[in-house]
Amino acid sequence: MTFTKTISHLAMFASIFTLTACTQEPQLTEAESEHELAGHLFGANGKPMTFGQIRIAPLLGKTPENTVVAEVGADGQFNIDFDTKQRYQLMFAGVGHLPSRLVVDYQGQKDLKIDVELDSLTYLAQPVNPAVMLFTGVVEGKEKAPSHNLVANDNGVFTATIDLPAGPIRYKLNGFVEGRHWVSNPQAAEFSLGRWGNFHSVIEHQGGDWTLNVKPIELRSKLAENPVTLSGDWAEQQQVISVLVQYNRVLQQQRAAKVKAKSADFEYQQGLSTLKQMREKYQQQPLKDVVLAMSTAISGQSEAIFEQAVSQIAPDSWVWSINRVSFASSLTASTPEDDSIERSLAVFNQIKKLKTHADGYLDNNGDDDGKAKLLLTLADNHRNNGDNAGYLEYYKNLKDNYSHVWYFEFYNQILEPTKLGKGVDAPAFKIAALEQPSVMFEKSTFGGKVYLLDFWATWCTPCLKELPVLHETFEAFKDKGFEILSLSADTAANEVTTFRQGKWKMPWKHAFLNDGEHPMVKDYFVFGYPAAFLIDENGKVLATGEKVRGDKLQKTLAEYYESQKG
């Protein structure tokens, strides 16, 4: 989840740093150049980006209020002035390209220069289920169908005609590239930056039929030959930034491979091998800690690496704030496998074993986001294992000291007594059937039946791990009238259709959440996936949380049906 401001709204943040975008070499005075970071943003072809942006935030203590976006000029040039000496995270993004996230440590250096060349998106040789996804909101009380298939004409142009009301249309094209990425239509006049570094296309529509023609993609997959070129006083950061570039590529490749695999046991072997080689190569600080922390973001990594990271990296180190790295996640993932006890208890024991390290992180690290996530982890784990005093201690710390962080509302929702606890009326909803848009599911659809609202996605590994139990549960109780409505947060509805043609058929009802933007997500306080709500015959919440996860779902249903016999 990200929050951005356009360049026209940056004045209110002048006390943090000043951003300017220009299209010609600036004439700087000595005072102006003292805090200057300048450079160019290029595409994979080595040419200036026609449309690019740079999202900038302090690495530690970032909040929506101090995260801003700098525009890139038509010639790819940008200038940034930093007012505060600290580390910043810069995300470079351009239409048709993968974003690159770099960390720069500004300590008053003069005349810093950085040129960034982005890798292109990984285009498919043949589009798979190409579709256009619309973000037009609700019109006259009826939600517009969010996704429309694109049909290939004889000339290879993909097209769709859709009846839409007048107003701005924000849209994206799915099925043309690998991974959870999408394509912006290069014919669009405007673009808006999405939360993962992708761009939506934006047009103004006059009302009535809107015909979209997507020309064959000319740009093909290409890695940048010179991802980063530095000049100026970067001596101590040169290698760190170079390693971050390699890491960005590993994460992007892992993301594409993970989406393609759609496996609960996915391991990214190429990334595991790459990071192992990097750990062997870089034995001196600070790179030793940097690559060790990066290793914790690779799917399939051994718990020994996580425990090594927690034990060896200083609790106040900035490397805990590298993209996709988390002290909280490393703490829980460092738990050795033990089939003799529940996973939750095993994590609880590991937390107690490494309590000194956790306390050191809370006391000394400057990353409030990271500390809030750790407090969430500690509070939730203590509650799940019956330590109410520990739960209340960590939860109070979170509420008293970290209400300003990005995800506080999410964390608070997880930890506070749920607004949708047992006995509460489930919120009303109306959502179209996944493959039959004319069929609408709502509470009355399930009147007199017990049903499960299952919020999930094909890219969500924990969701995939739930599928065996969901199938077993559905088979065990469907004769009693039990139903499931799975609500997909995928980027395109046809991703679910394709997924169900594989190992897991999911023979129950399905709907699509429009990439997580459907009102049900907000109404049911869904901040992460999977999330599930068991609803009884009267439309009231029967159970949620741990009681509907894994094997506990069958136990909860069995107990309920048994209680209704009398």
C-alpha positions in Angstrom: 0.0 0.0 0.0 1.5 3.3 -1.0 0.5 7.0 -1.0 1.9 9.5 -3.4 1.6 13.2 -4.1 2.1 14.7 -7.6 4.7 17.4 -8.2 2.1 20.1 -7.9 1.4 19.2 -4.3 4.9 19.2 -3.0 5.1 22.6 -1.4 3.7 21.4 1.9 6.6 19.0 2.2 9.4 21.6 1.8 10.6 21.2 5.3 11.5 17.6 4.5 13.1 18.0 1.1 12.4 19.9 -2.1 11.8 18.2 -5.5 12.1 19.8 -8.9 11.8 18.4 -12.4 13.4 20.1 -15.3 14.0 19.4 -19.0 17.4 21.1 -19.4 20.7 21.2 -17.5 20.1 23.5 -14.5 22.4 26.5 -13.8 23.1 26.0 -10.1 24.7 28.3 -7.6 27.2 26.8 -5.1 24.5 27.0 -2.4 21.9 25.3 -4.7 24.3 22.6 -5.7 25.3 21.7 -2.2 22.3 19.4 -1.6 21.8 18.3 -5.2 21.1 14.8 -6.5 20.7 15.0 -10.3 20.5 12.4 -13.0 18.6 10.8 -15.8 16.0 8.0 -16.1 16.4 5.8 -19.1 14.5 2.9 -20.6 16.1 -0.5 -21.4 16.9 0.8 -24.9 19.2 3.4 -23.4 16.8 6.3 -24.4 15.2 8.8 -21.9 11.9 7.6 -20.5 9.0 9.3 -22.2 7.1 9.1 -18.9 8.7 8.4 -15.6 8.4 9.2 -11.9 10.6 8.8 -8.8 8.9 8.0 -5.5 11.0 9.2 -2.6 10.7 8.5 1.1 13.0 8.4 4.2 14.1 4.8 4.6 13.3 5.0 8.3 10.1 6.5 9.6 8.4 6.8 6.3 4.7 7.9 6.4 2.2 8.9 3.8 2.9 12.5 4.7 6.6 12.4 3.9 6.5 10.2 0.8 6.5 12.2 -2.4 6.7 11.7 -6.2 9.1 13.6 -8.4 8.3 13.9 -12.1 10.9 13.2 -14.7 11.4 15.6 -17.6 10.8 14.8 -21.2 14.6 14.2 -21.7 14.7 11.9 -18.7 16.3 14.4 -16.4 15.5 15.0 -12.7 16.9 17.0 -9.8 16.3 16.3 -6.1 17.4 18.4 -3.1 17.6 16.8 0.3 17.2 18.9 3.4 17.8 16.2 5.9 20.9 14.0 6.3 19.6 10.4 6.3 19.0 7.4 4.1 16.3 7.6 1.5 14.5 5.0 -0.6 14.1 6.0 -4.2 11.8 4.0 -6.5 12.5 4.7 -10.1 9.5 3.8 -12.4 8.8 4.2 -16.1 5.9 3.2 -18.4 6.6 -0.3 -19.8 9.4 -1.0 -17.4 10.1 -2.7 -14.1 10.7 -0.4 -11.1 14.0 -0.2 -9.4 14.3 0.5 -5.7 17.6 2.0 -4.4 18.7 3.2 -1.1 20.9 6.3 -1.0 22.6 7.7 2.1 22.7 11.5 1.9 25.1 13.0 4.4 25.7 16.3 2.8 27.7 15.2 -0.3 27.9 17.7 -3.1 27.1 17.2 -6.8 25.8 13.7 -6.6 24.8 12.2 -9.9 22.9 9.0 -10.7 21.7 7.8 -14.0 19.3 4.8 -13.9 18.4 2.5 -16.7 15.3 0.3 -16.1 14.7 -3.2 -17.3 11.7 -3.6 -19.6 8.7 -5.7 -18.6 9.0 -9.3 -19.5 6.6 -9.6 -22.5 4.9 -12.9 -23.4 5.5 -14.3 -26.9 1.7 -14.8 -27.1 -0.7 -12.9 -24.8 -2.6 -15.2 -22.4 -6.2 -14.3 -21.8 -5.6 -10.6 -22.7 -8.1 -8.3 -20.9 -8.6 -4.7 -20.0 -9.4 -3.9 -16.3 -11.3 -0.8 -15.6 -11.3 1.3 -12.4 -14.4 3.4 -13.1 -16.1 3.0 -9.7 -19.9 2.7 -9.1 -22.3 4.3 -11.5 -26.0 4.7 -10.7 -25.8 2.1 -7.9 -24.5 -0.6 -10.3 -20.9 -1.7 -10.3 -19.5 -1.7 -13.8 -18.0 -5.0 -14.9 -14.4 -4.5 -14.0 -12.7 -6.8 -16.6 -13.3 -7.2 -20.3 -11.6 -9.7 -22.6 -9.7 -8.3 -25.5 -10.3 -10.0 -28.9 -7.5 -10.3 -31.5 -8.4 -9.0 -34.9 -6.9 -10.5 -38.1 -4.3 -7.7 -38.1 -3.2 -8.7 -34.6 -4.7 -5.7 -32.9 -6.5 -6.5 -29.7 -9.8 -4.7 -29.2 -12.9 -4.3 -26.9 -15.9 -2.1 -27.0 -17.5 -1.2 -23.7 -20.5 1.0 -22.8 -19.3 3.4 -20.1 -20.5 6.6 -18.5 -18.8 10.0 -19.2 -15.8 10.8 -17.1 -12.2 9.7 -16.6 -11.3 6.1 -17.2 -8.3 4.5 -15.4 -7.4 1.1 -16.9 -4.7 -1.5 -17.3 -4.0 -4.3 -19.7 -3.5 -7.8 -18.4 -2.2 -11.0 -20.1 0.7 -9.4 -22.0 3.6 -9.7 -19.5 4.9 -12.1 -16.9 4.3 -11.9 -13.2 1.8 -9.6 -11.4 2.6 -6.8 -13.7 0.4 -5.2 -16.3 0.9 -3.1 -19.4 -0.1 0.6 -19.9 -1.5 1.4 -23.2 1.1 3.5 -24.9 -1.7 5.3 -26.8 -2.9 6.9 -23.6 -2.1 10.6 -23.1 -1.8 10.4 -19.3 -0.6 7.8 -16.8 -1.0 7.3 -13.0 1.6 5.5 -10.9 0.3 2.3 -9.2 1.4 1.0 -5.9 3.8 -1.6 -7.2 5.6 0.7 -9.7 3.3 -0.1 -12.6 1.3 2.6 -14.4 -2.4 2.8 -15.2 -3.5 4.5 -18.5 -5.9 7.5 -18.0 -8.3 8.9 -20.6 -11.3 11.2 -20.5 -14.4 9.5 -21.9 -17.4 11.4 -23.3 -19.9 8.6 -22.5 -21.4 5.7 -24.5 -19.4 3.1 -26.3 -15.7 3.2 -25.7 -13.5 1.2 -28.1 -10.1 0.2 -27.0 -7.6 -0.9 -29.7 -4.3 -2.2 -28.4 -1.6 -2.4 -31.0 0.9 -5.2 -31.0 3.7 -4.5 -28.5 6.8 -3.5 -30.3 9.1 -3.3 -27.2 10.3 -6.8 -26.2 11.9 -8.0 -23.0 15.3 -6.4 -22.4 17.6 -6.1 -19.4 19.3 -2.7 -19.0 23.0 -2.8 -20.0 23.9 0.0 -17.5 21.4 -0.2 -14.6 23.1 2.5 -12.5 25.8 4.9 -13.3 27.2 7.0 -10.4 29.4 10.0 -10.2 30.2 12.3 -7.3 31.0 11.4 -3.7 29.5 7.9 -3.8 32.6 6.0 -2.8 31.2 4.3 0.3 27.8 3.5 -1.4 29.0 2.4 -4.8 29.1 -1.3 -4.0 25.9 -1.3 -1.9 23.9 0.4 -4.7 25.4 -2.1 -7.2 24.3 -5.0 -5.0 20.8 -3.5 -4.6 20.5 -3.5 -8.4 21.2 -7.2 -8.6 18.8 -7.8 -5.7 16.0 -5.9 -7.6 16.4 -8.2 -10.5 16.3 -11.3 -8.4 13.0 -10.1 -6.7 11.4 -9.3 -10.1 12.4 -12.7 -11.5 11.2 -14.4 -8.4 7.9 -12.6 -8.6 7.3 -13.8 -12.1 8.3 -17.4 -11.4 6.1 -17.5 -8.3 3.0 -16.3 -10.2 3.7 -18.8 -12.9 4.3 -21.7 -10.5 1.1 -21.1 -8.4 2.4 -23.6 -5.9 2.1 -23.5 -2.1 5.6 -25.0 -1.8 7.3 -22.6 -4.3 11.1 -22.3 -3.9 13.0 -19.9 -6.1 16.1 -22.0 -6.8 17.8 -19.4 -9.0 17.4 -16.7 -6.4 18.6 -19.0 -3.6 21.7 -19.9 -5.7 22.4 -16.2 -6.5 22.2 -15.0 -3.0 24.3 -17.9 -1.7 27.0 -16.9 -4.2 26.7 -13.3 -3.0 27.1 -14.3 0.6 30.3 -16.2 -0.3 31.6 -13.3 -2.3 30.9 -10.4 0.1 32.5 -11.3 3.5 33.3 -7.7 4.6 30.9 -5.2 6.2 28.7 -3.5 5.3 28.0 -5.8 2.3 28.1 -8.9 4.5 25.0 -7.8 6.4 23.3 -6.4 3.3 23.4 -9.7 1.3 22.5 -11.7 4.5 19.4 -9.5 4.9 18.5 -9.8 1.2 18.8 -13.6 1.5 15.7 -13.6 3.8 13.5 -12.3 1.0 14.0 -15.4 -1.2 11.3 -18.0 -1.3 12.4 -21.4 0.0 15.2 -20.0 2.1 16.3 -22.2 5.1 15.3 -21.3 8.6 19.1 -21.3 9.4 19.6 -18.2 7.3 16.8 -16.4 9.0 18.2 -17.2 12.5 21.6 -16.2 11.3 20.3 -12.8 10.2 18.4 -12.2 13.4 21.4 -13.2 15.5 24.2 -11.5 13.5 22.8 -8.3 12.0 22.8 -5.5 14.6 19.3 -4.7 15.7 19.7 -1.0 14.8 21.0 -1.7 11.3 19.3 0.0 8.3 19.5 -3.2 6.3 16.4 -4.4 8.1 14.5 -1.8 6.1 15.6 -3.0 2.6 12.7 -3.7 0.3 11.0 -7.1 1.2 13.3 -7.6 4.2 11.7 -7.7 7.7 13.0 -8.4 11.2 9.5 -9.7 12.2 9.3 -12.1 9.3 12.8 -13.3 9.9 12.1 -13.9 13.5 9.2 -16.2 12.8 10.7 -17.8 9.8 13.8 -18.8 11.8 11.7 -21.4 13.6 12.9 -25.0 12.9 10.4 -27.4 11.5 8.9 -29.6 14.3 6.0 -31.9 13.3 5.4 -32.8 17.0 3.9 -29.4 17.9 1.7 -26.8 16.2 3.5 -24.2 14.1 2.1 -21.4 16.3 3.6 -22.9 19.4 6.9 -23.5 17.7 7.1 -19.8 16.7 6.2 -18.9 20.3 9.1 -20.9 21.6 11.5 -19.3 19.0 10.3 -15.8 20.0 11.1 -16.6 23.6 14.5 -18.0 22.6 15.4 -14.8 20.6 13.7 -12.3 22.9 16.9 -10.4 23.5 17.3 -9.8 19.8 13.6 -8.7 19.5 13.9 -6.3 22.5 17.1 -4.9 20.9 15.3 -4.2 17.7 12.4 -2.5 19.5 14.7 -0.4 21.6 17.3 0.6 19.0 16.1 0.5 15.5 14.8 3.7 13.9 12.3 2.1 11.6 8.8 2.7 13.1 7.2 0.6 10.3 9.4 -2.3 11.1 8.9 -2.0 14.9 5.1 -1.8 14.5 5.1 -5.0 12.4 7.2 -6.7 15.1 4.8 -5.6 17.8 1.9 -7.0 15.8 3.8 -10.3 15.4 4.6 -10.5 19.1 1.1 -9.5 20.3 -0.7 -11.9 17.9 1.6 -14.8 18.7 1.2 -14.3 22.5 -2.6 -14.1 22.2 -2.7 -17.3 20.0 -0.7 -19.2 22.6 -2.8 -18.1 25.6 -0.4 -15.5 27.1 -2.9 -12.6 27.5 -0.6 -10.5 29.5 2.1 -10.6 26.8 -0.6 -9.9 24.2 -1.8 -6.8 26.0 1.7 -5.5 26.7 2.7 -5.5 23.0 -0.7 -4.4 21.8 -0.6 -1.4 24.1 2.9 -0.5 22.9 1.7 -0.6 19.3 -1.4 1.6 20.0 0.5 4.1 22.2 3.5 4.6 20.1 2.9 3.6 16.5 -0.5 4.9 15.4 1.3 7.1 12.8 2.8 4.2 10.7 1.6 3.2 7.3 -0.2 0.0 8.3 -1.4 0.8 11.8 -5.1 0.5 10.9 -4.4 -2.9 9.5 -2.4 -4.0 12.5 -5.0 -2.6 14.9 -7.8 -4.4 13.1 -6.0 -7.7 13.5 -5.3 -7.2 17.2 -8.4 -5.5 18.5 -11.6 -7.5 19.1 -13.0 -7.9 15.5 -15.8 -5.7 14.4 -17.1 -8.8 12.7 -17.0 -11.1 15.7 -19.3 -14.0 16.4 -23.0 -13.1 16.3 -22.6 -9.8 14.3 -24.7 -9.3 11.2 -22.5 -9.9 8.2 -22.4 -6.8 6.0 -24.6 -6.9 3.0 -22.9 -7.4 -0.4 -23.6 -7.7 -4.1 -21.0 -9.1 -6.4 -21.1 -10.6 -9.9 -20.3 -14.3 -10.5 -16.8 -14.7 -11.8 -17.8 -16.3 -15.2 -21.4 -15.1 -15.4 -21.5 -11.3 -14.9 -25.3 -11.3 -15.2 -25.6 -13.5 -12.1 -25.2 -11.6 -8.8 -24.3 -13.1 -5.4 -25.7 -11.4 -2.3 -26.6 -12.4 1.2 -30.1 -13.6 0.1 -28.4 -16.0 -2.3 -27.3 -18.0 0.7 -30.4 -17.7 2.8 -31.0 -20.6 5.1 -27.5 -22.0 4.5 -24.1 -21.9 6.3 -21.5 -20.5 3.9 -17.8 -19.4 3.9 -16.7 -16.1 2.4 -13.1 -16.9 1.3 -11.0 -13.9 0.3 -8.0 -15.2 -1.6 -5.7 -14.9 -4.7 -3.8 -17.3 -6.9 -0.6 -15.4 -6.1 -1.0 -15.8 -2.3 1.1 -18.7 -1.0 -0.8 -19.0 2.3 -4.1 -19.1 0.3 -2.8 -22.0 -1.8 -1.9 -23.9 1.4 -5.5 -23.7 2.4 -6.9 -25.3 -0.7 -6.5 -29.0 0.3 -8.6 -28.4 3.5 -11.1 -26.3 1.6 -11.7 -29.1 -0.8 -12.0 -31.7 2.0 -14.3 -29.4 4.0 -16.6 -28.7 1.0 -16.9 -32.4 0.2 -17.6 -33.3 3.8 -20.4 -30.8 4.4 -21.9 -29.9 1.0 -24.7 -32.4 1.6 -25.7 -30.4 4.6 -26.1 -27.3 2.4 -22.7 -25.8 3.2 -21.4 -23.4 0.5 -18.3 -21.5 -0.3 -18.0 -18.2 -2.1 -14.3 -17.6 -3.0 -13.5 -13.9 -3.7 -10.4 -13.4 -5.8 -8.1 -10.4 -5.4 -6.1 -11.4 -8.5 -5.2 -8.8 -11.1 -7.5 -10.3 -13.7 -10.6 -12.6 -13.4 -9.4 -15.0 -16.1 -6.4 -15.8 -13.9 -8.8 -17.7 -11.6 -10.4 -19.5 -14.5 -7.0 -20.7 -15.8 -5.9 -21.7 -12.3 -9.0 -23.9 -11.8 -8.2 -25.8 -14.9 -5.2 -27.2 -13.0 -4.8 -29.3 -9.8 -7.4 -27.4 -7.7 -10.9 -27.3 -9.3 -12.5 -25.4 -6.4 -16.0 -26.6 -7.3 -18.0 -23.9 -5.6 -19.1 -20.3 -6.2 -16.6 -17.6 -7.3 -16.4 -13.9 -7.7 -13.8 -11.3 -8.5 -12.7 -8.4 -6.3 -11.4 -6.2 -9.1 -7.8 -6.4 -7.9 -8.9 -5.8 -4.3 -10.9 -2.7 -5.0 -14.4 -4.1 -4.5 -16.4 -2.6 -1.6 -16.5 -6.0 0.1 -12.8 -5.6 0.9 -13.5 -2.5 3.0 -16.8 -3.7 4.4 -15.3 -6.9 5.7 -12.1 -5.2 6.9 -9.9 -7.3 4.7 -6.3 -6.1 4.9 -4.5 -9.3 3.9 -5.0 -12.6 2.3 -6.3 -15.2 3.0 -9.2 -13.9 5.1 -12.4 -15.9 5.8 -15.8 -15.5 7.4 -18.1 -18.3 8.2 -21.7 -17.1 8.1 -24.7 -18.9 9.6 -28.2 -19.5 8.2 -29.4 -16.2 9.6 -26.7 -14.1 8.0 -24.7 -13.7 11.2 -21.0 -14.3 11.6 -20.4 -17.8 13.0 -16.6 -17.7 13.1 -13.6 -16.0 11.7 -9.8 -15.8 12.2 -8.1 -19.0 13.5 -11.3 -20.9 13.8 -11.8 -21.0 10.0 -8.2 -21.6 9.1 -6.7 -25.0 8.1 -8.1 -28.1 9.9 -9.9 -25.9 12.4 -12.5 -25.0 9.8 -13.8 -28.6 9.7 -13.8 -28.8 13.5 -15.8 -25.5 13.7 -18.4 -26.7 11.2 -18.7 -30.2 12.8 -19.3 -28.6 16.2 -21.9 -26.2 14.8 -23.9 -28.8 12.9 -23.8 -31.1 15.9 -25.2 -28.3 18.1 -28.1 -27.8 15.7 -29.3 -31.4 15.9 -31.5 -30.7 18.9 
